[in-house]
Amino acid sequence: MAEQKMLKVTLVKSTIGAVPKHKATVESMGLRKLNKTILLPDNAATRGQIQQIRHLVKVEEA
């Protein structure tokens, strides 16, 4: 079975002053602190979340 592709997502900008919906998206992705990185599966749902908060995060392929 093929290994699932992953995305490395890093919170690079604070959510202070951000739209409440964007804050909730960041929190739901598991990003709690600035400059913390998480691995998420590369799928349509994750891509949609990243698209919404693209100004707050940095994304790399893992």
Backbone atoms as SQL, in Angstrom:
CREATE TABLE atoms (id INTEGER PRIMARY KEY, chain TEXT, resi INTEGER, resn TEXT, atom TEXT, x REAL, y REAL, z REAL);
INSERT INTO atoms VALUES
  (1, 'A', 1, 'MET', 'N', 0.840, -1.183, 0.000),
  (2, 'A', 1, 'MET', 'CA', 0.000, 0.000, 0.000),
  (3, 'A', 1, 'MET', 'C', 0.886, 1.247, 0.000),
  (4, 'A', 2, 'ALA', 'N', 0.520, 2.243, -0.775),
  (5, 'A', 2, 'ALA', 'CA', 1.333, 3.457, -0.901),
  (6, 'A', 2, 'ALA', 'C', 1.266, 4.279, 0.386),
  (7, 'A', 3, 'GLU', 'N', 2.387, 4.869, 0.711),
  (8, 'A', 3, 'GLU', 'CA', 2.441, 5.715, 1.905),
  (9, 'A', 3, 'GLU', 'C', 1.687, 7.014, 1.630),
  (10, 'A', 4, 'GLN', 'N', 0.892, 7.455, 2.618),
  (11, 'A', 4, 'GLN', 'CA', 0.095, 8.666, 2.441),
  (12, 'A', 4, 'GLN', 'C', 0.987, 9.907, 2.495),
  (13, 'A', 5, 'LYS', 'N', 0.741, 10.846, 1.597),
  (14, 'A', 5, 'LYS', 'CA', 1.514, 12.082, 1.584),
  (15, 'A', 5, 'LYS', 'C', 1.087, 12.942, 2.768),
  (16, 'A', 6, 'MET', 'N', 2.062, 13.646, 3.330),
  (17, 'A', 6, 'MET', 'CA', 1.797, 14.483, 4.498),
  (18, 'A', 6, 'MET', 'C', 2.230, 15.920, 4.211),
  (19, 'A', 7, 'LEU', 'N', 1.642, 16.846, 4.951),
  (20, 'A', 7, 'LEU', 'CA', 2.007, 18.255, 4.870),
  (21, 'A', 7, 'LEU', 'C', 2.513, 18.715, 6.228),
  (22, 'A', 8, 'LYS', 'N', 3.601, 19.473, 6.217),
  (23, 'A', 8, 'LYS', 'CA', 4.129, 20.068, 7.433),
  (24, 'A', 8, 'LYS', 'C', 3.580, 21.484, 7.517),
  (25, 'A', 9, 'VAL', 'N', 2.764, 21.769, 8.527),
  (26, 'A', 9, 'VAL', 'CA', 2.110, 23.064, 8.674),
  (27, 'A', 9, 'VAL', 'C', 2.659, 23.752, 9.917),
  (28, 'A', 10, 'THR', 'N', 3.161, 24.981, 9.751),
  (29, 'A', 10, 'THR', 'CA', 3.748, 25.749, 10.850),
  (30, 'A', 10, 'THR', 'C', 2.992, 27.060, 11.019),
  (31, 'A', 11, 'LEU', 'N', 2.594, 27.361, 12.240),
  (32, 'A', 11, 'LEU', 'CA', 1.924, 28.628, 12.528),
  (33, 'A', 11, 'LEU', 'C', 2.995, 29.715, 12.627),
  (34, 'A', 12, 'VAL', 'N', 2.993, 30.682, 11.699),
  (35, 'A', 12, 'VAL', 'CA', 4.042, 31.702, 11.670),
  (36, 'A', 12, 'VAL', 'C', 3.532, 33.095, 12.028),
  (37, 'A', 13, 'LYS', 'N', 2.219, 33.257, 12.150),
  (38, 'A', 13, 'LYS', 'CA', 1.659, 34.560, 12.496),
  (39, 'A', 13, 'LYS', 'C', 0.611, 34.348, 13.582),
  (40, 'A', 14, 'SER', 'N', 0.586, 35.249, 14.538),
  (41, 'A', 14, 'SER', 'CA', -0.327, 35.132, 15.669),
  (42, 'A', 14, 'SER', 'C', -1.786, 35.246, 15.229),
  (43, 'A', 15, 'THR', 'N', -2.665, 34.578, 15.978),
  (44, 'A', 15, 'THR', 'CA', -4.099, 34.665, 15.695),
  (45, 'A', 15, 'THR', 'C', -4.760, 35.815, 16.458),
  (46, 'A', 16, 'ILE', 'N', -3.976, 36.579, 17.203),
  (47, 'A', 16, 'ILE', 'CA', -4.532, 37.740, 17.909),
  (48, 'A', 16, 'ILE', 'C', -5.035, 38.726, 16.854),
  (49, 'A', 17, 'GLY', 'N', -6.280, 39.098, 16.965),
  (50, 'A', 17, 'GLY', 'CA', -6.858, 40.033, 16.009),
  (51, 'A', 17, 'GLY', 'C', -7.374, 39.367, 14.751),
  (52, 'A', 18, 'ALA', 'N', -7.236, 38.056, 14.646),
  (53, 'A', 18, 'ALA', 'CA', -7.720, 37.343, 13.457),
  (54, 'A', 18, 'ALA', 'C', -9.230, 37.147, 13.539),
  (55, 'A', 19, 'VAL', 'N', -9.828, 36.872, 12.407),
  (56, 'A', 19, 'VAL', 'CA', -11.261, 36.572, 12.337),
  (57, 'A', 19, 'VAL', 'C', -11.530, 35.342, 13.219),
  (58, 'A', 20, 'PRO', 'N', -12.580, 35.369, 14.038),
  (59, 'A', 20, 'PRO', 'CA', -12.860, 34.229, 14.924),
  (60, 'A', 20, 'PRO', 'C', -12.918, 32.882, 14.204),
  (61, 'A', 21, 'LYS', 'N', -13.449, 32.845, 13.000),
  (62, 'A', 21, 'LYS', 'CA', -13.517, 31.594, 12.234),
  (63, 'A', 21, 'LYS', 'C', -12.116, 31.088, 11.913),
  (64, 'A', 22, 'HIS', 'N', -11.192, 31.992, 11.637),
  (65, 'A', 22, 'HIS', 'CA', -9.814, 31.605, 11.344),
  (66, 'A', 22, 'HIS', 'C', -9.124, 31.100, 12.603),
  (67, 'A', 23, 'LYS', 'N', -9.391, 31.738, 13.738),
  (68, 'A', 23, 'LYS', 'CA', -8.840, 31.268, 15.020),
  (69, 'A', 23, 'LYS', 'C', -9.300, 29.840, 15.286),
  (70, 'A', 24, 'ALA', 'N', -10.576, 29.578, 15.045),
  (71, 'A', 24, 'ALA', 'CA', -11.140, 28.247, 15.276),
  (72, 'A', 24, 'ALA', 'C', -10.509, 27.223, 14.340),
  (73, 'A', 25, 'THR', 'N', -10.237, 27.609, 13.111),
  (74, 'A', 25, 'THR', 'CA', -9.607, 26.699, 12.149),
  (75, 'A', 25, 'THR', 'C', -8.200, 26.339, 12.603),
  (76, 'A', 26, 'VAL', 'N', -7.430, 27.339, 13.026),
  (77, 'A', 26, 'VAL', 'CA', -6.063, 27.107, 13.513),
  (78, 'A', 26, 'VAL', 'C', -6.092, 26.151, 14.697),
  (79, 'A', 27, 'GLU', 'N', -6.992, 26.401, 15.634),
  (80, 'A', 27, 'GLU', 'CA', -7.117, 25.574, 16.835),
  (81, 'A', 27, 'GLU', 'C', -7.519, 24.141, 16.477),
  (82, 'A', 28, 'SER', 'N', -8.443, 23.999, 15.545),
  (83, 'A', 28, 'SER', 'CA', -8.924, 22.662, 15.178),
  (84, 'A', 28, 'SER', 'C', -7.858, 21.844, 14.446),
  (85, 'A', 29, 'MET', 'N', -6.916, 22.520, 13.815),
  (86, 'A', 29, 'MET', 'CA', -5.828, 21.823, 13.130),
  (87, 'A', 29, 'MET', 'C', -4.773, 21.336, 14.112),
  (88, 'A', 30, 'GLY', 'N', -4.856, 21.808, 15.362),
  (89, 'A', 30, 'GLY', 'CA', -3.916, 21.358, 16.384),
  (90, 'A', 30, 'GLY', 'C', -2.759, 22.312, 16.604),
  (91, 'A', 31, 'LEU', 'N', -2.836, 23.502, 16.014),
  (92, 'A', 31, 'LEU', 'CA', -1.773, 24.499, 16.208),
  (93, 'A', 31, 'LEU', 'C', -2.129, 25.356, 17.422),
  (94, 'A', 32, 'ARG', 'N', -1.337, 25.237, 18.471),
  (95, 'A', 32, 'ARG', 'CA', -1.645, 25.945, 19.712),
  (96, 'A', 32, 'ARG', 'C', -0.721, 27.146, 19.954),
  (97, 'A', 33, 'LYS', 'N', 0.546, 27.036, 19.541),
  (98, 'A', 33, 'LYS', 'CA', 1.516, 28.094, 19.810),
  (99, 'A', 33, 'LYS', 'C', 2.221, 28.514, 18.528),
  (100, 'A', 34, 'LEU', 'N', 2.735, 29.712, 18.532),
  (101, 'A', 34, 'LEU', 'CA', 3.468, 30.250, 17.395),
  (102, 'A', 34, 'LEU', 'C', 4.708, 29.406, 17.114),
  (103, 'A', 35, 'ASN', 'N', 5.025, 29.219, 15.859),
  (104, 'A', 35, 'ASN', 'CA', 6.199, 28.471, 15.375),
  (105, 'A', 35, 'ASN', 'C', 6.155, 26.979, 15.699),
  (106, 'A', 36, 'LYS', 'N', 5.000, 26.449, 16.043),
  (107, 'A', 36, 'LYS', 'CA', 4.862, 25.011, 16.247),
  (108, 'A', 36, 'LYS', 'C', 4.469, 24.373, 14.920),
  (109, 'A', 37, 'THR', 'N', 4.978, 23.181, 14.677),
  (110, 'A', 37, 'THR', 'CA', 4.745, 22.478, 13.423),
  (111, 'A', 37, 'THR', 'C', 3.990, 21.180, 13.678),
  (112, 'A', 38, 'ILE', 'N', 3.045, 20.877, 12.796),
  (113, 'A', 38, 'ILE', 'CA', 2.300, 19.630, 12.878),
  (114, 'A', 38, 'ILE', 'C', 2.307, 18.953, 11.511),
  (115, 'A', 39, 'LEU', 'N', 2.137, 17.641, 11.510),
  (116, 'A', 39, 'LEU', 'CA', 2.019, 16.871, 10.272),
  (117, 'A', 39, 'LEU', 'C', 0.556, 16.519, 10.061),
  (118, 'A', 40, 'LEU', 'N', 0.047, 16.849, 8.887),
  (119, 'A', 40, 'LEU', 'CA', -1.336, 16.549, 8.552),
  (120, 'A', 40, 'LEU', 'C', -1.377, 15.817, 7.219),
  (121, 'A', 41, 'PRO', 'N', -2.384, 14.957, 7.015),
  (122, 'A', 41, 'PRO', 'CA', -2.493, 14.259, 5.734),
  (123, 'A', 41, 'PRO', 'C', -2.804, 15.246, 4.609),
  (124, 'A', 42, 'ASP', 'N', -2.257, 14.979, 3.433),
  (125, 'A', 42, 'ASP', 'CA', -2.490, 15.835, 2.271),
  (126, 'A', 42, 'ASP', 'C', -3.775, 15.386, 1.589),
  (127, 'A', 43, 'ASN', 'N', -4.894, 15.966, 2.015),
  (128, 'A', 43, 'ASN', 'CA', -6.188, 15.639, 1.400),
  (129, 'A', 43, 'ASN', 'C', -6.987, 16.921, 1.182),
  (130, 'A', 44, 'ALA', 'N', -8.147, 16.804, 0.587),
  (131, 'A', 44, 'ALA', 'CA', -8.954, 17.976, 0.241),
  (132, 'A', 44, 'ALA', 'C', -9.383, 18.774, 1.474),
  (133, 'A', 45, 'ALA', 'N', -9.712, 18.101, 2.556),
  (134, 'A', 45, 'ALA', 'CA', -10.160, 18.785, 3.768),
  (135, 'A', 45, 'ALA', 'C', -9.033, 19.634, 4.364),
  (136, 'A', 46, 'THR', 'N', -7.842, 19.051, 4.454),
  (137, 'A', 46, 'THR', 'CA', -6.695, 19.769, 4.995),
  (138, 'A', 46, 'THR', 'C', -6.334, 20.940, 4.086),
  (139, 'A', 47, 'ARG', 'N', -6.337, 20.715, 2.780),
  (140, 'A', 47, 'ARG', 'CA', -6.031, 21.779, 1.816),
  (141, 'A', 47, 'ARG', 'C', -7.016, 22.939, 1.951),
  (142, 'A', 48, 'GLY', 'N', -8.281, 22.626, 2.193),
  (143, 'A', 48, 'GLY', 'CA', -9.301, 23.662, 2.372),
  (144, 'A', 48, 'GLY', 'C', -9.044, 24.495, 3.614),
  (145, 'A', 49, 'GLN', 'N', -8.669, 23.832, 4.709),
  (146, 'A', 49, 'GLN', 'CA', -8.357, 24.555, 5.943),
  (147, 'A', 49, 'GLN', 'C', -7.146, 25.458, 5.733),
  (148, 'A', 50, 'ILE', 'N', -6.119, 24.931, 5.080),
  (149, 'A', 50, 'ILE', 'CA', -4.907, 25.704, 4.827),
  (150, 'A', 50, 'ILE', 'C', -5.221, 26.913, 3.949),
  (151, 'A', 51, 'GLN', 'N', -6.070, 26.726, 2.954),
  (152, 'A', 51, 'GLN', 'CA', -6.447, 27.822, 2.053),
  (153, 'A', 51, 'GLN', 'C', -7.097, 28.960, 2.835),
  (154, 'A', 52, 'GLN', 'N', -7.896, 28.612, 3.831),
  (155, 'A', 52, 'GLN', 'CA', -8.602, 29.617, 4.622),
  (156, 'A', 52, 'GLN', 'C', -7.642, 30.434, 5.487),
  (157, 'A', 53, 'ILE', 'N', -6.584, 29.806, 6.002),
  (158, 'A', 53, 'ILE', 'CA', -5.668, 30.500, 6.915),
  (159, 'A', 53, 'ILE', 'C', -4.269, 30.617, 6.321),
  (160, 'A', 54, 'ARG', 'N', -4.165, 30.685, 4.992),
  (161, 'A', 54, 'ARG', 'CA', -2.864, 30.695, 4.318),
  (162, 'A', 54, 'ARG', 'C', -1.986, 31.873, 4.723),
  (163, 'A', 55, 'HIS', 'N', -2.591, 32.968, 5.209),
  (164, 'A', 55, 'HIS', 'CA', -1.811, 34.135, 5.631),
  (165, 'A', 55, 'HIS', 'C', -1.209, 33.950, 7.037),
  (166, 'A', 56, 'LEU', 'N', -1.594, 32.893, 7.741),
  (167, 'A', 56, 'LEU', 'CA', -1.089, 32.646, 9.099),
  (168, 'A', 56, 'LEU', 'C', -0.103, 31.491, 9.181),
  (169, 'A', 57, 'VAL', 'N', -0.036, 30.680, 8.146),
  (170, 'A', 57, 'VAL', 'CA', 0.780, 29.458, 8.210),
  (171, 'A', 57, 'VAL', 'C', 1.782, 29.360, 7.079),
  (172, 'A', 58, 'LYS', 'N', 2.788, 28.483, 7.301),
  (173, 'A', 58, 'LYS', 'CA', 3.737, 28.110, 6.262),
  (174, 'A', 58, 'LYS', 'C', 3.557, 26.613, 6.042),
  (175, 'A', 59, 'VAL', 'N', 3.489, 26.196, 4.778),
  (176, 'A', 59, 'VAL', 'CA', 3.215, 24.795, 4.459),
  (177, 'A', 59, 'VAL', 'C', 4.351, 24.229, 3.620),
  (178, 'A', 60, 'GLU', 'N', 4.800, 23.025, 4.003),
  (179, 'A', 60, 'GLU', 'CA', 5.827, 22.305, 3.251),
  (180, 'A', 60, 'GLU', 'C', 5.365, 20.878, 3.071),
  (181, 'A', 61, 'GLU', 'N', 5.845, 20.219, 2.020),
  (182, 'A', 61, 'GLU', 'CA', 5.554, 18.797, 1.847),
  (183, 'A', 61, 'GLU', 'C', 6.518, 18.007, 2.698),
  (184, 'A', 62, 'ALA', 'N', 5.996, 16.993, 3.396),
  (185, 'A', 62, 'ALA', 'CA', 6.842, 16.189, 4.280),
  (186, 'A', 62, 'ALA', 'C', 7.117, 14.839, 3.664);
